[in-house]
Amino acid sequence: KYAILAKLATGGMAEIFLARAVTGTVGVRRYVVLKRILREFATNKNFVRMFIDEAKLVAQLQHPNIAQVHDVGQLGDTYFFTMEYVHGETVRALLSQSRKMKRELPLGAVLAIAAGAAAGLHHAHEKLSLDGKPLGIVHRDVTPSNLMVGFDGAVKVIDFGIAKAHGRLAGTRTGTIKGKLGYMAPEQCRGLPLDRRCDVFCAGILLFELTTGRKLYRGRDDYELLRAVV
């Protein structure tokens, strides 16, 4: 029920496509992003669990500032899920372009991006299970690459692939670092237990970069970056 139109990106363990879905008896068409496990990882049971886990987690989050998950399925020997297609650019692309043009991003746009990201994250942080218990979701990867800005002005948080949540099948052991260096809270770099404050801290890092045009943390290598954050 999906027609693949173009490849958008290939990551370490999955690839992302622009696809067109045809639904309903009258053939309503809509564009979606289709994320599929790379075939060489499709037999890795732990990764498949993490992949399906991500789709199930995000499917519970219904908010204007979070890209929605539509469908989860299996195609041959691999798995995929589809999510809302945001016609726009990542915040990373906006920052890169502003640096090339040697122009600051307009403050109003910066605040709109920060407010949209904060609203989406807050929804995830507040999300309850069906029995009324907090899901304890922490995104852990709030970076310019994981924020989309649509050409219509919509701001969307994407990629909950390494998110922490109560009940996730594939958890993270204490002492394991997940996230991108330079966009982490100190506790994250030290592999300590995390809560929603980690995402708030990382949103602050993002706001700093958007307003100043430079990265908050600098280092010649990963070790120097880790020391700077801690």
Residue, then its C-alpha position, 0 to 999 in steps of 0.5 A: k500500500y506504499a509507493i516508494l518515491a525517493k530515498l531520503a537518508t541511510g543511517g547506521m541500521a535503518e534507511i528512510f524513504l519518501a513514500r506515497a500511501v493510498t488509503g480508503t475506498v476512494g483512494v486518498r493519497r498522502y505522503v509519508v516517511l517510511k523507515r525500514i531496517l537495513r536487511e543486514f540487521a533484520t535478523n538481529k532480534n534485539f534491534v528489531r525489538m528496539f525498532i518496533d518499540e520506537a514505533k509503538l512509543v511514538a504512536q502513543l504521542q499525539h501532539p502538533n509538535i511531534a511527528q506522528v507514527h501512522d503504521v507499523g509492518q513487516l515486508g518480506d524479511t525486514y520491518f518498517f514503520t511510516m510516519e508523518y512527512v514534514h515538508g521542510e528542513t531540519v534545524r541543522a540545515l537552517l543553522s548550516q545555511s545561516r552560517k554560510m550566509k553569515r546571517e543570524l536566524p531571526l529571533g522570532a523564528v528562534l523562539a518559535i522553534a524553541a517553544g515548539a520543541a519544548a511543547g512537544l517534549h513536554h507532551a512526551h514527558e507528561k504522557l501516561s500509560l492506559d492505567g494512568k501511570p507516567l511513562g517516564i519518557v526521555h528523548r535523550d537526543v534533542t539536537p538540531s538534526n532531530l527537529m524539523v521546521g515545515f515550510d508552513g512554520a510547523v515545528k516537529v520533534i522527530d526520532f525517538g529511537i534512543a528514547k528512555a521510557h518505562g516498559r520499553l522492551a530494549g532498555t539501556r543499562t546504567g553506565t551506557i552513554k546514548g546521545k550526541l556529544g555536545y548536546m548532552a546533559p552532564e548526567q548523560c555523559r556520565g552514564l547516570p540515571l536520567d529523567r525529563r530534566c535531561d531533555v530540558f537541559c539539551a533544549g537549553i543547549l539548542l537555544f544557545e546555539l540558535t541565538t548565538g550561532r555557535k556551539l555551546y561546547r567545543g573540543r578537539d576530540d570526543y574526550e575534550l567534549l565530554r570533559a567540557v560537558v561534565 
